[in-house]
Every structure is written in structure tokens, then in C-alpha cells.
Amino acid sequence: MMPLLVIVSGLPCAGKTTVGRRLAQDLSLPFVHKDGIKESLFDHLGWRDRTWSKALGRASSELLYYFAETQLAVGRSLVIESNFDPVFATPKFLALKAQYSFTPLQILCKADGAVLLQRFQQRAESGERHPGHVDHLNYAEFQTVLQQGSLENLAIGGQVIELDTTDFQQIDYTGLVAAIHRIAATCRT
């Protein structure tokens, strides 16, 4: 049976972690997400400014690919989540595909740009997010990007499901899980 790699991607505040965590639970799969790794690094190495946050972000991305590889190497499916930039992520996933057989499935979270910007500001000011992200210093950096509402999908093959997360109450999780089960069933043939 070929493993399924569920790749949850999207811009900041598009609901990637919420969607990824729920899918992993509903599918009984491991969940690895970049911010979880990054926050562990903050807790052990400390945090300072945006430059340091970006450096740990790059390290977290590399660890995310490493953890994915360890699971794929033994034929295990998993859910991974990050804001995968196609320029950098596509070659990484293609290299993994060249080494291991797996079926990629992208869940591309997108939302209205104004909603993303509002969520970003609320999250930064809520005090609930790890302070190492220094989001309060990032408004100008993310404003233009967030207003786009979506990232491009990765050119790595497999199916892409676009998920509008503008209103979380409107997401059909049951239908999404059913679609993933159908895709996973094709991995068995």
C-alpha cells in the first residue's frame, strides 16, 4: 500500500493548523506542523526578533521535511502543515517523491484577504500565540501577502482540494474526510 501524504498549505491565518489537526485526528494519522516545531525551538533556544524568528522558521521547515521523510521511508501516511512556498517546497517534495513512493494530496486553505489580515492582527494581539513569532512586528511584511487570500498549489502531482476557510462554520469536514478516504483507497490499488 502506498502511503498518503496530506499536505495542508495556505497563507498565515488561513486555518491550516486547525484543519490539519482535525484531519489528522479524523484520519488517525500523525500530524506534523511547522509552527509546532518552531515553537519547540523557541522554548529551547529562546526568541528575540524577526530575523531570529525567520532563521528558526527555516530550520523548522527542514525538520518538517525530515520528519515527513522518516514516516514515508517506512510507508506510513501522515498529515503535514505549513505555508509551503511553491518556489522552495516543490523541489523538496519532488525529491521526496523520487526517493519514496507516496501519493500527495494537497489541501489548500484559502480565505478572503481582508479576513486573513483581520485574523492575523487579532492573533498577534491576543497573546495566545507564542511570543517568539513576534507577529506584532510583522503587520507591514504580511499585509500585501495576506490580501492575496491564497497561495499557489505545488506542482508535485496528486490531487488538490481547495478549501475556503473564510467561514469555518461552512466547511464540510465530513465531506472532506470522505474525499480523503476515497483518495486513500486508490493508493491501495
C-alpha positions, 0 to 999 in steps of 0.5 A, spaced: 500 500 500 502 506 498 502 511 503 498 518 503 501 524 504 496 530 506 499 536 505 495 542 508 498 549 505 495 556 505 497 563 507 498 565 515 491 565 518 488 561 513 486 555 518 491 550 516 493 548 523 486 547 525 484 543 519 490 539 519 489 537 526 482 535 525 484 531 519 489 528 522 485 526 528 479 524 523 484 520 519 488 517 525 494 519 522 500 523 525 500 530 524 506 534 523 506 542 523 511 547 522 509 552 527 509 546 532 516 545 531 518 552 531 515 553 537 519 547 540 525 551 538 523 557 541 522 554 548 529 551 547 533 556 544 529 562 546 526 568 541 528 575 540 526 578 533 524 577 526 530 575 523 531 570 529 524 568 528 525 567 520 532 563 521 528 558 526 522 558 521 527 555 516 530 550 520 523 548 522 521 547 515 527 542 514 525 538 520 518 538 517 521 535 511 525 530 515 520 528 519 515 527 513 521 523 510 522 518 516 514 516 516 514 515 508 521 511 508 517 506 512 510 507 508 506 510 513 501 516 511 501 522 515 498 529 515 503 535 514 502 543 515 505 549 513 505 555 508 509 551 503 512 556 498 511 553 491 518 556 489 522 552 495 517 546 497 516 543 490 523 541 489 523 538 496 517 534 495 519 532 488 525 529 491 521 526 496 517 523 491 523 520 487 526 517 493 519 514 496 513 512 493 507 516 496 501 519 493 500 527 495 494 530 496 494 537 497 489 541 501 489 548 500 486 553 505 484 559 502 480 565 505 478 572 503 484 577 504 481 582 508 479 576 513 486 573 513 489 580 515 483 581 520 485 574 523 492 575 523 492 582 527 487 579 532 492 573 533 498 577 534 494 581 539 491 576 543 497 573 546 495 566 545 500 565 540 507 564 542 511 570 543 517 568 539 513 569 532 513 576 534 507 577 529 506 584 532 512 586 528 510 583 522 503 587 520 507 591 514 511 584 511 504 580 511 499 585 509 500 585 501 501 577 502 495 576 506 490 580 501 492 575 496 487 570 500 491 564 497 497 561 495 499 557 489 498 549 489 505 545 488 506 542 482 508 535 485 502 531 482 496 528 486 490 531 487 488 538 490 482 540 494 481 547 495 478 549 501 475 556 503 476 557 510 473 564 510 467 561 514 469 555 518 462 554 520 461 552 512 466 547 511 464 540 510 469 536 514 465 530 513 465 531 506 472 532 506 474 526 510 470 522 505 474 525 499 480 523 503 478 516 504 476 515 497 483 518 495 486 513 500 483 507 497 486 508 490 493 508 493 491 501 495 490 499 488 
